[in-house]
Amino acid sequence: MNRREFLQTSGALIVSAFPEIGFTQGKPGLVPGELDSWIAVMPDGGVKAFFGKMDMGQGLDVAVAQIVADELDVGFDRVEVLMGDTATSCNQGGASGSTGVSNGARLLRRAAAEARRVLVEGASNKLGVPAFDLKVEDGTVFSGDKKTTFAELVGGKHFNHKVQWNGQTGNPMDIQVPAKPKPPAEYKVVGKPLPRRDVAWKVFGTGDFVTDVRVLGMLHARVIRPPRAACKVRGVDAGSIKGIPGAQIVREKDFVAVVAPKEWDAVRAAQRLKVDWHTLDGAFPEMAKLYDHVRAAKVTKRAEEVKRGDVAAAFAKASKIVEAEYEWPFQSHASMGPACAVVDAKADSCTVWTGSQKPHFVRDGVAKLLGLPQDKVHAIWVSGPGSYGRNDAGDAAMDAAFLSRKVGKPVRVQGMRMDGTAWDPKAPACVLRGRAALDASGTVIGYEFLSKGFSRQHIATNESDPADSLVGLATGVAPKGTLIFGVPAESYGFENKLLAWETIPPLVAEGCSPLRTSHLRDPVGPEIHFGSEQFIDELALAAGEDPVAFRIRYLTNPRHAAVVKAAADKAGWASLGKGKGIAFAERGGTAVAVVAQVEVDRKTGRVWARRVTVAHDCGLVINPLVLRQTIEGNVVHGLSRALFEEVRFNRDAVTSIDWASYPILEIQDAPEAIEVVLIDRPEVAPTGAGEPTIRVIPAALANAFFDATGRRIRRAPLDPERVKAALA
Amino acid sequence: MARYRLTVDGKPVTLNADPEMPLLYALREDLGMNNPHFGCGLAQCGACTVHLDGEPVRACVMPVSVAAGKTVTTIKGLGTPAKPHPLQAAYVEEAVPQCGYCVNGWIMTAASILKKNPKASDAELREGLAGLKCRCGTHVSILRAIKRAQGAMS
């Protein structure tokens, strides 16, 4: 009986997202130093790869299957990639920093290579043929007419074979093996445009999202967030939900929730519940003065990440100084649906179903919250309503764990729309300042770029500590917070150069704040490069040079210059009329350049990026099909953030609570065409693609707007009101 | 509480429900159907879209009492892997969804547009699909798939 059939017969779903692999007896512990933690060969010769990162719908699991198929010499269709279950995979950090292929799959590549080596050795012993005389094709090891198969050698059994683990957990986890992975020239499956495996069930409505997990006896819950930032509960009026069947209030300090057996009853109870909140006004600055607040705020940490030459001396002898400031607002994950989690907390163990992109860290956080040993918590990822960073999924899981423990039953928490828009951790607002010194010939002799904003990690990027969750903050756990921002990622060879960042204190020091900040897709990337890549255009203008030629002149890394040239060539830059803009950046080794072509409607203030051309170099391309679609998603998400997205707030609360008050790009404003040039470099180890493109979209758009109108907008988003004001 | 009869994906069903309860909760909880999703509860995104007597409606705000006596079709009733609606076939061909949570809105709305106007232009499609949300930014793929379906249907 599969999950679906089970559900249909019993009305309940109480099983893990993944089937048992069928031979749990004698399995070594799930630790990175065991080959069995990475690869299993089934009795039928099928291969399971246990992946400790996550695919969020961009086809990462397909890329992993391709890599494993090539290293093991088995057919692509025989490789199943299992991810997101803490009972079957090690903590490779979940979805994080576009490192799914570069860090995540590298380990699977090595494990698969080692598994092949061990299997060929086994075949050599069995067949009495030296290993170097053996060939492998689709899981069959042979020499002449002597042959055996992976299934015969190890199918249904454990390797019980050590690999060398570096002792690290999360993104830095690594293993070393004696086997040498294949050279790219021998790849047969890597590089092919193979299709994703999660499309059909999503299109036919035949699979389950995390929102669809049902556990026998579970209660539905809704959490009541405070109406003002950091305000405390004085009392709760239980009489206000009288008459709603089975509805109960759960309160601990400033955390308030309602639970009920039926979901609609939980929703109604949450709507009706009267909570007496302490008045606490004015936690936030006026929205109109946000950037003044950032400029004036005390610096909590400063880092000078690139410092070269003598910048002060360069400015002292400048013929011309160019200066500009750019501003970027708070932005919301605003995932497609508010987050959901189901938790069954028992006295000595706990099961968590979560849509979080880092389920291993959810396990750790829930264990800490409930005071359980880590190995007594089992977290299972089930597809959620989208995830591009530390969104509300982490809070939903911690809320559900807390509530399940309190009520002694399994609890399903799903937010309402405002939980996903007003109460998710936000991407930080910031001010970006560029300053450059030019000599008489227009050559840049000095360059400074400073980012100043709220830390990108006041809330940690994962859920491993209750201090980073709303339930923790509401029940008095002291917040932690890390101070970090970032600088532009490029290789402009300006002789005297300073790239620095500064963080400022969070708006609310203790308690729950809807403007607490954490990671959103390409954390601080679109923000910083909105400033830095517009500033490069401003310098090109000051130097009297074409923006493409100017970039190529200064970029010192040939791969960087190559993407700029490729994007410009593909877009036909030289022959384009008004309304074109280019931007470039690097991210974790991936280089991206984008040409945007825009149309501006002066009456309505609408800016339409009609055509967007992307040149993308992430080293070896594993799968061009899913890569193109990942890039397209980046383009549209980036346009949405650059054109529409701004979290609104008053002195007390976030007022962006739904899609009307937090508009995003809709299909009228989607480009007519997105052209993607993939620069495949088989000799270069693959780097990431989940985020690099989004960081250059806002600046390409703003540069195109300037080219179209002669006006520069230095504050995002370029929404109709701001555009009309700029053109008035 | 009141008793309501309606037809869902071809099957007659009877429900006991609060008249004000949105249809979405009846489909998901009382009938155990998982495919229509809660996205906003405000008719602002489309994740809950079903057909009511052939017209796309937002199940998250439509009281179950309004659906009484009518025919509800969800994306599961629109087509199956064995007998897909042309839009579903095109969606699979183009591998449109990323997270996939928005799919109901686009396919159910586009199915209605194409039924009335099989040769809808790009501008007519964009107009007809206004209001729907996709957070993964698959819009360009969505338009490609609808155009592919138009080709298959003509």
HADDOCK unambig.tbl for C-alpha pairs under 7 A between the chains (distance, minus, plus):
assign (segid A and resid 11 and name CA) (segid B and resid 32 and name CA) 6.98 0.50 0.50
assign (segid A and resid 56 and name CA) (segid B and resid 99 and name CA) 6.03 0.50 0.50
assign (segid A and resid 57 and name CA) (segid B and resid 98 and name CA) 4.06 0.50 0.50
assign (segid A and resid 57 and name CA) (segid B and resid 99 and name CA) 4.79 0.50 0.50
assign (segid A and resid 58 and name CA) (segid B and resid 98 and name CA) 5.91 0.50 0.50
assign (segid A and resid 199 and name CA) (segid B and resid 92 and name CA) 6.17 0.50 0.50
assign (segid A and resid 199 and name CA) (segid B and resid 95 and name CA) 6.00 0.50 0.50
assign (segid A and resid 199 and name CA) (segid B and resid 97 and name CA) 6.44 0.50 0.50
assign (segid A and resid 200 and name CA) (segid B and resid 92 and name CA) 6.02 0.50 0.50
assign (segid A and resid 202 and name CA) (segid B and resid 100 and name CA) 5.57 0.50 0.50
assign (segid A and resid 203 and name CA) (segid B and resid 88 and name CA) 6.04 0.50 0.50
assign (segid A and resid 203 and name CA) (segid B and resid 91 and name CA) 6.91 0.50 0.50
assign (segid A and resid 203 and name CA) (segid B and resid 103 and name CA) 6.66 0.50 0.50
assign (segid A and resid 204 and name CA) (segid B and resid 75 and name CA) 6.38 0.50 0.50
assign (segid A and resid 204 and name CA) (segid B and resid 76 and name CA) 5.64 0.50 0.50
assign (segid A and resid 204 and name CA) (segid B and resid 80 and name CA) 6.12 0.50 0.50
assign (segid A and resid 204 and name CA) (segid B and resid 81 and name CA) 6.76 0.50 0.50
assign (segid A and resid 205 and name CA) (segid B and resid 35 and name CA) 4.87 0.50 0.50
assign (segid A and resid 205 and name CA) (segid B and resid 75 and name CA) 6.27 0.50 0.50
assign (segid A and resid 205 and name CA) (segid B and resid 76 and name CA) 5.51 0.50 0.50
assign (segid A and resid 208 and name CA) (segid B and resid 34 and name CA) 6.84 0.50 0.50
assign (segid A and resid 212 and name CA) (segid B and resid 34 and name CA) 5.65 0.50 0.50
assign (segid A and resid 264 and name CA) (segid B and resid 21 and name CA) 6.91 0.50 0.50
assign (segid A and resid 264 and name CA) (segid B and resid 25 and name CA) 6.56 0.50 0.50
assign (segid A and resid 335 and name CA) (segid B and resid 135 and name CA) 6.33 0.50 0.50
assign (segid A and resid 336 and name CA) (segid B and resid 39 and name CA) 6.14 0.50 0.50
assign (segid A and resid 336 and name CA) (segid B and resid 101 and name CA) 6.65 0.50 0.50
assign (segid A and resid 336 and name CA) (segid B and resid 102 and name CA) 6.80 0.50 0.50
assign (segid A and resid 336 and name CA) (segid B and resid 134 and name CA) 6.63 0.50 0.50
assign (segid A and resid 336 and name CA) (segid B and resid 135 and name CA) 5.57 0.50 0.50
assign (segid A and resid 337 and name CA) (segid B and resid 38 and name CA) 6.53 0.50 0.50
assign (segid A and resid 337 and name CA) (segid B and resid 39 and name CA) 4.11 0.50 0.50
assign (segid A and resid 337 and name CA) (segid B and resid 40 and name CA) 6.58 0.50 0.50
assign (segid A and resid 338 and name CA) (segid B and resid 39 and name CA) 6.56 0.50 0.50
assign (segid A and resid 385 and name CA) (segid B and resid 99 and name CA) 6.30 0.50 0.50
assign (segid A and resid 385 and name CA) (segid B and resid 101 and name CA) 5.26 0.50 0.50
assign (segid A and resid 386 and name CA) (segid B and resid 99 and name CA) 5.03 0.50 0.50
assign (segid A and resid 416 and name CA) (segid B and resid 40 and name CA) 6.65 0.50 0.50
assign (segid A and resid 417 and name CA) (segid B and resid 39 and name CA) 6.94 0.50 0.50
assign (segid A and resid 417 and name CA) (segid B and resid 40 and name CA) 4.71 0.50 0.50
assign (segid A and resid 633 and name CA) (segid B and resid 136 and name CA) 5.65 0.50 0.50
assign (segid A and resid 633 and name CA) (segid B and resid 137 and name CA) 4.37 0.50 0.50
assign (segid A and resid 633 and name CA) (segid B and resid 138 and name CA) 5.55 0.50 0.50
assign (segid A and resid 634 and name CA) (segid B and resid 137 and name CA) 6.98 0.50 0.50
assign (segid A and resid 636 and name CA) (segid B and resid 137 and name CA) 4.83 0.50 0.50
assign (segid A and resid 637 and name CA) (segid B and resid 136 and name CA) 6.67 0.50 0.50
assign (segid A and resid 637 and name CA) (segid B and resid 137 and name CA) 5.27 0.50 0.50
assign (segid A and resid 659 and name CA) (segid B and resid 44 and name CA) 6.30 0.50 0.50
assign (segid A and resid 666 and name CA) (segid B and resid 130 and name CA) 6.65 0.50 0.50
assign (segid A and resid 666 and name CA) (segid B and resid 131 and name CA) 6.73 0.50 0.50
assign (segid A and resid 666 and name CA) (segid B and resid 132 and name CA) 6.86 0.50 0.50
assign (segid A and resid 666 and name CA) (segid B and resid 133 and name CA) 6.34 0.50 0.50
assign (segid A and resid 667 and name CA) (segid B and resid 126 and name CA) 5.82 0.50 0.50
assign (segid A and resid 667 and name CA) (segid B and resid 129 and name CA) 6.99 0.50 0.50
assign (segid A and resid 667 and name CA) (segid B and resid 130 and name CA) 6.44 0.50 0.50
assign (segid A and resid 667 and name CA) (segid B and resid 139 and name CA) 6.07 0.50 0.50
assign (segid A and resid 668 and name CA) (segid B and resid 126 and name CA) 5.23 0.50 0.50
assign (segid A and resid 668 and name CA) (segid B and resid 127 and name CA) 6.81 0.50 0.50
assign (segid A and resid 668 and name CA) (segid B and resid 130 and name CA) 6.82 0.50 0.50
assign (segid A and resid 670 and name CA) (segid B and resid 139 and name CA) 6.32 0.50 0.50
assign (segid A and resid 670 and name CA) (segid B and resid 140 and name CA) 6.67 0.50 0.50
